[in-house]
Amino acid sequence: MNNILQEGPLLRILLGGACAVIIVAGMKAAAPLLNIIFISWLLAYCIAPLPTWLMRKRVPSSLAVIVTFLIVIFGGLGITYTLGLSIAGLIQKLPAYQTDLTNIRDSVISFLGSKGIDLAKIKTLDALEPARLVKFAGSVLGGAGQILGNVLLLIFLVIILLFEFTGTEIKAGKDQEATMTLLARFREASRDVKKYVTIVGGTGLIQAIANVILLAALGVDFAVTWGVLFFFLNFIPAVGFLLALIPPAIVCFLELGWKTTLAMVIGYYVINFVGDNIVKPKFMKKGLDVSILLIILSLIFWSWVLGSLGAILAVPLTMFVKNLFLQIGSSPVPLAMAKTSDPLENNNPEGRN
């Protein structure tokens, strides 16, 4: 009996690990549906401060909620329509881009060949063939088109989550929940995540609007598409800015030349520097309390589980899971368990007086 009791913690760890494997396998299998739910959750957190701000300005709560819902519906449909046109235009232009990339590649190879450098012998450059790049871009655009096909479901989920968040804020302002229910634990675990998503989403929106204005002023096609891309990739630490910069830079280079591309890259860098080093630190009083190693591992893990969208959701999901474990770990031992005596002591008749 003592051996069984001593092995209890190990058995609990193994049982928890087995449950984690089952949950992760289920999430990986249901990734297409979970991506829509998680993106809705992310967008709802970004928009949630709007009705709260309106209510602080003495706008009636019902009117604030209605105004927010109308902005979500018409704004979402407008952005979706613009993105649909942009994706269709990009797909139509892919053959022309392939021709331009092929001409540039041939020019570079001939120039380097005149200097005694033969790039044809480097097999690793086969992955950069224009045909392969265009095919990959086409598959990415096709996937984005499939996501836009679920826009009605996405808008519906965002509205439902906003309604829940707003109702929770109103109830929290009137009374405090005494018992630590499951919903209260999820709300507490989401508190830091909500602050992080609100700050990153707000600054990312300002940067995205500035980037759209910059691209439109320079004459780069599909400016709104690149702005939306920047907004979502802004949630990826470290590499998100680079990933958001490359596609519009390639399009700008193919259409407008290297001088305009250089101006675009400098403008992108200045906007990102101001947003990340001046604006964002004023709102983010403290760090995320998440190490760089954990961020990198979370990017790898959630990208493997949820696909490419997992990189966007990696940090918020990691913060939520971490806070939820802290909430569960800090919960008091149930009274029934605390009063349970040692079964060996209960079965020992000689121990009784």
Summary of the structure (lengths in Angstrom):
residues: 353
radius of gyration: 26.3
end to end distance: 23.9
largest distance: 102.5
contacts: 946
relative contact order: 0.10
helix: 84%
strand: 0%
